[in-house]
Each structure stands twice: as structure tokens, then as C-alpha cells.
Amino acid sequence: MKKTGIWLLFIMLSLTSAKADELVPGYITHILPESKQARQKRHEIIAKRRAGIPLMVHRGATKEAPENTLEAYAAAMDLGADGVEIDIRRSRDGVLYLFHDETLDRETNGSGKVRDVTYYELLKLTPKHIYGRANKNTRPPTLTAFLVLARQRAMLLHLDIKEAGIQNELANMLDEMDMWDHIVSINAYNADRLRPPSDPNNRDPNAPYNKVRQIRYKGWTPTFDGDDEEIIKAILKWLPTKPGKQMVFCRDPRLAAKAMGKNPHKPIPIPENLRAWWGSNGIVKK
């Protein structure tokens, strides 16, 4: 009888542990390889995008999928955009990922401050609204998974750095992935967060701040939220056109792309190799 009780206790504890550490859908934290041919082609596309007046989409095409998700960013490119704006944060356990707000309440079914949760805990939450291209496995992506997608789709990028102290890690990722030419601007308020914190006179060419200064910053134009194509055309006609020095930001790229003569593309599915299953100690299986 005593042995039976011990076994029952062991089984109950095992079930409790398994439930607490359930696997949840997430994204990779390792950089995928890129062929020499793909890299060359990507830089050619990036150069063409930068030479014109790029159409940038704020947090992705949010009429197609929840903001700051891979689905929303892929949709933006499918609809004719040249690039996107992203919001970068660090989880309590050190994972860089994309999320806008300081709290969980608006974007997920959770509550509280995002800085207080691990990435696994964030993945256990679901988007408050799942629609369009999103599905039950859609979650805030890791920065790594997003950058691999941005590299594959040759996206121009506007960075909004939400957390201090990640500049070196971000710079190392851009170095390793050869993606500095993707960056067209950084949020003016947050741009200082990419500066080396110690020596303001640092002239090291490999320092993040110096690399960012080498990037051509483009002018800002109004963010379009309207759905009247004629109004958008009128605004675009009124704006000074300075290819290579100016970009257009919008929330819904469909009409803005049409007004700017940018053609939509056949939708491209999110690559499955960007996804991974997570446990409380990190990635369990890819």
C-alpha cells in the first residue's frame, strides 16, 4: 500500500511538471545560412529600394494580421511595400523579440509589464485578436526569425529600439547577417541607444554607433491611415520627391502602394524553418 502511494505521488508530480512545462509555438534564435548568390541578389534589391522613394509599413500590414508578427510583415511586402518598421524588446531571460507596448494588455490575453516575463511565458499567451493570415501559432517573433525573413524578402528596416543595453547584440547580428544596408532609419529618440555607452569619442569603425552613422537617413513623410486613393495620390503629388532621400510611411500599404505605382506580389508563406517549439528552458524542437 505504501509503495502504491509513492507511485501515485510520483505520477501526480510528473503530470504537474509536464503541464507547467507544456510546449508552445515560437521562433528560432539561430541565424540560418544564406548562399553567396542569394546575398548578392539581396544587396542588389536593397540598393534599388533605397535609390527610390521607399514605402515603409508601420508594424506590418495590420489589416492582414496582428501587428509586429511575421504574418503582418510578410503581408506588407506582398502588398507592394519596400520595408517595415519594427519594435525591438528584450525579454526577462534575454531573448530579443518584437513587441510594441510596455504592457501585455492591449496585444495579448495577458496583463502586466512585458519586461517581467520570459519569452517562454510570452509565448504561452495568445494575440488578443487572431485574424487574416494569423493562426493559433502566431506569436511575437524573435528578432532572429524576423531578420532571417527580412533578409529573404530584402526588406528595408526602420528600427524602434524599445530597450536600453541591446546595441552590441543587435550590431553583432547585423554584422553576421550582412544587413547594415537594410537599415534606413532609427527612431530619433532611441537612436542614442545604439551609441557605445563608455567613450563618446570612440572612432572604432566596428562600433555600432559609427556603423549607424554610415547609413543614409531618409526624410519622413506623413503616415497614411486613410482609405481614399485620390486623397493619397494628392498628398503624394504635393510632397517633394527626392529619390534616395525620402520615404513614405503608412499603416495600410494597399492604397499607398497603388498610388505610388508599386505592384503587389503573389503571397509567399512564412518559411516553416523560422518556427520552433519552446519549453521553459528554451527551444525544445525545431
C-alpha positions as CSV (number, residue, x, y, z in Angstrom):
1,M,0.0,0.0,0.0
2,K,2.9,2.3,0.9
3,K,4.6,1.6,-2.5
4,T,1.3,2.3,-4.3
5,G,1.0,5.7,-2.6
6,I,4.6,6.6,-3.5
7,W,4.0,5.7,-7.2
8,L,0.7,7.7,-7.3
9,L,2.6,10.7,-5.8
10,F,5.4,10.3,-8.4
11,I,2.8,10.2,-11.3
12,M,1.0,13.3,-10.0
13,L,4.2,15.2,-9.7
14,S,5.3,14.2,-13.2
15,L,1.9,15.3,-14.7
16,T,2.1,18.6,-12.8
17,S,5.7,19.2,-14.1
18,A,4.7,18.3,-17.7
19,K,1.7,20.7,-17.5
20,A,3.8,23.5,-16.2
21,D,6.4,23.0,-19.0
22,E,4.0,22.5,-21.9
23,L,5.4,23.1,-25.3
24,V,4.3,26.3,-27.0
25,P,4.8,27.6,-30.6
26,G,7.6,30.1,-31.1
27,Y,10.5,31.0,-33.3
28,I,14.2,30.3,-33.9
29,T,17.1,32.0,-32.1
30,H,19.8,30.8,-34.5
31,I,20.7,32.5,-37.8
32,L,20.0,30.4,-40.9
33,P,22.7,30.1,-43.6
34,E,22.5,32.2,-46.8
35,S,24.1,31.3,-50.1
36,K,26.5,33.7,-51.8
37,Q,24.1,34.1,-54.8
38,A,21.2,34.9,-52.5
39,R,23.3,37.5,-50.7
40,Q,24.4,39.2,-53.9
41,K,20.8,39.3,-55.2
42,R,19.5,40.7,-51.9
43,H,22.0,43.6,-51.9
44,E,21.0,44.4,-55.5
45,I,17.3,44.6,-54.5
46,I,18.1,46.6,-51.4
47,A,20.1,49.1,-53.4
48,K,17.2,49.6,-55.8
49,R,14.8,50.1,-53.0
50,R,17.0,52.7,-51.3
51,A,17.5,54.5,-54.6
52,G,13.8,55.3,-55.0
53,I,11.2,56.5,-52.6
54,P,10.5,53.5,-50.4
55,L,7.1,52.7,-49.0
56,M,7.5,51.7,-45.3
57,V,4.8,50.0,-43.3
58,H,4.3,50.7,-39.6
59,R,4.4,47.5,-37.6
60,G,3.4,45.5,-40.7
61,A,0.2,45.2,-42.6
62,T,-2.1,45.2,-39.6
63,K,-5.3,44.8,-41.6
64,E,-3.9,41.4,-42.7
65,A,-2.5,40.1,-39.4
66,P,-1.8,41.3,-35.8
67,E,1.0,44.0,-35.5
68,N,4.6,43.0,-35.1
69,T,4.1,39.5,-36.4
70,L,5.9,37.7,-39.2
71,E,2.5,37.3,-40.9
72,A,1.9,41.1,-40.8
73,Y,5.4,41.9,-42.2
74,A,5.2,39.3,-44.9
75,A,1.8,40.7,-45.9
76,A,3.3,44.2,-46.2
77,M,5.9,43.1,-48.7
78,D,3.3,41.0,-50.6
79,L,1.2,44.1,-50.9
80,G,4.0,46.2,-52.5
81,A,5.9,47.7,-49.6
82,D,9.7,48.2,-49.7
83,G,10.2,47.8,-46.0
84,V,8.7,47.9,-42.5
85,E,9.1,49.4,-39.0
86,I,9.9,47.1,-36.1
87,D,9.8,47.5,-32.3
88,I,12.6,45.6,-30.5
89,R,12.5,44.5,-26.9
90,R,14.4,42.1,-24.6
91,S,12.6,39.5,-22.5
92,R,13.4,38.9,-18.8
93,D,15.5,35.9,-19.9
94,G,17.4,37.9,-22.5
95,V,15.7,37.0,-25.8
96,L,15.4,39.8,-28.3
97,Y,11.9,39.9,-29.8
98,L,9.4,42.2,-31.5
99,F,6.7,43.9,-29.4
100,H,5.5,47.5,-29.2
101,D,3.8,48.2,-25.9
102,E,5.3,48.2,-22.4
103,T,2.4,46.2,-21.2
104,L,0.8,42.9,-22.4
105,D,-2.8,44.0,-22.1
106,R,-3.6,45.6,-25.5
107,E,-1.8,43.0,-27.7
108,T,-2.3,39.7,-25.8
109,N,-4.7,37.9,-23.5
110,G,-2.2,38.6,-20.6
111,S,-1.6,41.5,-18.4
112,G,1.3,43.2,-16.7
113,K,4.6,44.6,-17.9
114,V,6.4,42.9,-20.7
115,R,9.8,43.3,-19.0
116,D,8.6,41.0,-16.2
117,V,8.0,37.9,-18.4
118,T,10.4,35.4,-20.1
119,Y,10.0,34.8,-23.8
120,Y,8.5,31.3,-23.0
121,E,5.9,33.0,-20.8
122,L,5.1,35.5,-23.5
123,L,4.7,32.6,-26.0
124,K,2.1,31.0,-23.7
125,L,-0.1,34.0,-24.2
126,T,-2.1,34.4,-27.4
127,P,-2.7,37.5,-29.5
128,K,-5.9,39.3,-28.3
129,H,-7.2,39.2,-31.9
130,I,-6.3,36.4,-34.4
131,Y,-7.4,37.3,-37.9
132,G,-6.4,37.3,-41.5
133,R,-3.1,35.5,-42.1
134,A,-2.6,34.8,-38.4
135,N,-3.4,31.5,-36.8
136,K,-3.3,29.8,-33.4
137,N,0.5,29.5,-33.6
138,T,1.1,33.2,-34.3
139,R,3.2,34.8,-31.6
140,P,5.6,37.7,-31.1
141,P,8.7,36.6,-33.2
142,T,12.3,36.6,-32.1
143,L,14.4,39.3,-33.7
144,T,16.5,36.5,-35.2
145,A,13.5,34.9,-37.0
146,F,12.4,38.3,-38.2
147,L,15.8,39.3,-39.6
148,V,16.0,36.0,-41.5
149,L,12.6,36.8,-43.0
150,A,13.7,40.4,-43.7
151,R,16.9,39.1,-45.4
152,Q,14.9,36.6,-47.5
153,R,12.4,39.3,-48.6
154,A,15.0,42.1,-48.9
155,M,13.1,44.4,-46.6
156,L,14.3,47.9,-45.7
157,L,14.1,48.4,-42.0
158,H,13.2,51.3,-39.6
159,L,14.3,50.3,-36.1
160,D,12.5,51.4,-33.0
161,I,14.7,50.3,-30.1
162,K,12.5,49.9,-27.0
163,E,15.1,48.6,-24.5
164,A,18.4,50.0,-23.5
165,G,21.5,47.9,-23.5
166,I,21.0,45.7,-26.6
167,Q,23.0,47.8,-29.0
168,N,26.0,45.5,-29.2
169,E,24.0,42.3,-29.6
170,L,21.9,44.0,-32.3
171,A,25.0,45.3,-34.1
172,N,26.6,41.8,-34.0
173,M,23.5,40.3,-35.6
174,L,23.6,42.9,-38.4
175,D,27.3,42.2,-38.9
176,E,26.8,38.5,-39.0
177,M,23.9,38.7,-41.4
178,D,25.5,41.5,-43.5
179,M,22.3,43.6,-43.2
180,W,23.5,47.2,-42.4
181,D,22.3,48.4,-45.8
182,H,18.8,47.3,-44.9
183,I,18.6,50.0,-42.2
184,V,17.1,53.2,-43.5
185,S,16.4,55.0,-40.2
186,I,16.3,54.6,-36.4
187,N,13.8,56.2,-34.1
188,A,15.3,59.7,-33.4
189,Y,14.6,59.4,-29.6
190,N,16.1,55.9,-29.4
191,A,19.0,56.4,-31.8
192,D,21.3,57.3,-28.9
193,R,20.8,53.8,-27.5
194,L,23.0,52.4,-30.3
195,R,25.9,54.6,-29.2
196,P,28.7,53.0,-27.2
197,P,28.0,53.9,-23.6
198,S,31.6,54.4,-22.5
199,D,33.7,56.6,-24.7
200,P,31.8,59.3,-26.8
201,N,34.9,59.9,-28.8
202,N,35.2,56.3,-29.9
203,R,36.3,56.1,-33.5
204,D,36.3,52.3,-33.8
205,P,34.8,51.6,-37.2
206,N,33.3,48.4,-35.8
207,A,31.4,50.3,-33.1
208,P,27.6,50.2,-33.6
209,Y,27.2,54.0,-33.5
210,N,29.7,54.5,-36.2
211,K,28.1,51.9,-38.4
212,V,24.8,53.5,-38.0
213,R,26.2,56.9,-38.9
214,Q,27.3,55.5,-42.2
215,I,23.7,54.7,-43.1
216,R,21.8,57.2,-45.2
217,Y,18.9,58.6,-43.3
218,K,15.9,59.4,-45.4
219,G,13.3,62.2,-44.9
220,W,10.0,61.5,-43.2
221,T,6.6,62.0,-44.8
222,P,3.1,61.7,-43.3
223,T,1.8,58.3,-42.1
224,F,-1.3,57.3,-44.2
225,D,-4.2,55.9,-42.4
226,G,-6.9,56.8,-44.9
227,D,-8.6,54.6,-47.4
228,D,-9.3,57.2,-50.1
229,E,-6.9,56.6,-53.0
230,E,-7.5,60.0,-54.6
231,I,-6.5,61.7,-51.3
232,I,-3.4,59.6,-51.1
233,K,-2.5,60.4,-54.7
234,A,-3.0,64.1,-54.0
235,I,-0.8,64.0,-50.9
236,L,2.0,62.1,-52.8
237,K,1.8,64.6,-55.6
238,W,2.1,67.5,-53.2
239,L,5.1,66.0,-51.4
240,P,8.6,66.9,-52.7
241,T,10.0,63.8,-54.5
242,K,13.6,63.1,-53.6
243,P,14.6,59.6,-54.6
244,G,17.2,58.2,-52.2
245,K,16.5,60.8,-49.6
246,Q,12.8,60.4,-48.7
247,M,10.4,57.6,-47.7
248,V,6.7,57.2,-47.2
249,F,5.3,55.6,-44.0
250,C,1.8,54.0,-43.9
251,R,-0.3,51.6,-41.9
252,D,-2.2,50.0,-44.7
253,P,0.1,49.6,-47.8
254,R,-2.6,48.6,-50.3
255,L,-3.7,52.0,-51.5
256,A,-0.4,53.8,-50.9
257,A,1.4,51.1,-53.0
258,K,-1.1,51.5,-55.8
259,A,-0.8,55.3,-55.7
260,M,3.0,55.1,-55.8
261,G,2.9,52.6,-58.7
262,K,4.2,49.7,-56.6
263,N,2.8,46.3,-57.6
264,P,1.6,43.7,-55.2
265,H,3.1,40.2,-55.4
266,K,1.7,36.7,-55.0
267,P,1.7,35.9,-51.2
268,I,4.7,34.0,-50.0
269,P,4.1,31.7,-47.0
270,I,6.1,32.1,-43.8
271,P,9.0,29.6,-44.1
272,E,8.5,26.8,-41.6
273,N,12.2,26.7,-40.7
274,L,11.6,30.0,-38.8
275,R,9.4,28.3,-36.3
276,A,10.3,26.3,-33.2
277,W,8.7,24.7,-30.2
278,W,9.6,26.1,-26.8
279,G,9.8,24.8,-23.3
280,S,10.6,26.8,-20.2
281,N,14.3,26.2,-20.8
282,G,14.3,27.4,-24.4
283,I,13.8,25.7,-27.8
284,V,12.8,22.0,-27.5
285,K,12.5,21.1,-31.1
286,K,12.6,22.9,-34.5
